[in-house]
Each structure stands twice: as C-alpha cells, then as structure tokens.
Amino acid sequence: MEPGPEFGALFRTFEHTAFRLETREVYKSANETDALRQFSSGDLVDMSWFRNWLTMIEDAAGEGRRFSRVRVVSTPLSDYSRFGLFCSEYTNAAGEDIRYLARHDAMGLPDYDYWLFDSRTLVRMLFDEQENFLGGEVVEDPAAIVNHNYWRDTAWHRAVRRDDFAAQ
C-alpha cells in the first residue's frame, strides 16, 4: 500500500485505537525539513506543517478514538530524536499519547515500524535505504496480528510517558 488516500483513510476510519511502534533513528519527510532545520539551529520553529496531523488527532480524540505510539530511541538522543521529542509535546496536547522506550529496553520487539488499527488491521511500514517512507504492507495473517498486539502491549508496558522522558 503506497502512501496515499487508501493508507490515509485508515487514520480517519479506525473505530477505537491507532497504535504506532517507531524504531528508526531518522525519518525523512519533506514536510518537516524546514522545521527540523529551524529546531537544529535553535530558531523559533514554524509548526504550520504539522497542523493537519494535529487537527486529525484532535478530531479523533473528540470522538473518543485514541492515537498512541511508542518511540524506541537510542541514548543519548540524536538531533532528530530530540526534534521528535519537541514535536510530541504538540501531539500529546492534541490527544495522542506518545511514550518513549530506550533501545536497550526494547529486547524482543520488532526492529521495524508498524501501525495497528483497532488491534486487527496491521500495516508494516516500509522505508528505503535513505529513510524515505515507501508505503505500508497490510499484513492479514491472524498469528502475525496477535504477535503485534503482544509487542504493542510489551512496548507500552516498558515505555515512559513523554513528559517523564523529557524531564530525564
């Protein structure tokens, strides 16, 4: 499934929960390039590029639907991970619950990213060697879906709330 309307529809049509496990050190996204540069330079960060995502989270939260994610990060944090921590303050305020897990505490978890919608629709995220997002592979194998639910629960149990992690 390439990034596009079909993939995007999953974010608007899930019934209860959308969970993401993030495992990569860097994500390349053209829409965040300027903000990342501003953040890295210590400048004021223009967050207008993020408005659509934040609105989608706010709308879902207002309907009682929940976005959550666990970010597996190396420590000390890279510039990109620090930028992600900065951005997560906005997403958490919008209604998403982002938690952090040190890479050394992620034993037994997959080393790839995935989204899990309503505990039953699994999309494994695909990236190229330059960290560009290529799309998602829908996985329909029931045993794989059960495993990913278990990994979600394991990651969530081990992870630290965003604000607690930021205070460390």
Secondary structure as UniProt FT lines:
FT   TURN            3..4
FT   HELIX           5..13
FT   STRAND          17..22
FT   HELIX           30..32
FT   HELIX           33..41
FT   HELIX           48..50
FT   HELIX           51..62
FT   TURN            63..64
FT   STRAND          66..73
FT   HELIX           79..94
FT   STRAND          97..102
FT   HELIX           103..105
FT   TURN            107..108
FT   STRAND          114..117
FT   TURN            118..120
FT   STRAND          121..127
FT   TURN            129..130
FT   STRAND          132..139
FT   HELIX           142..158
FT   STRAND          160..161
FT   HELIX           162..167
//
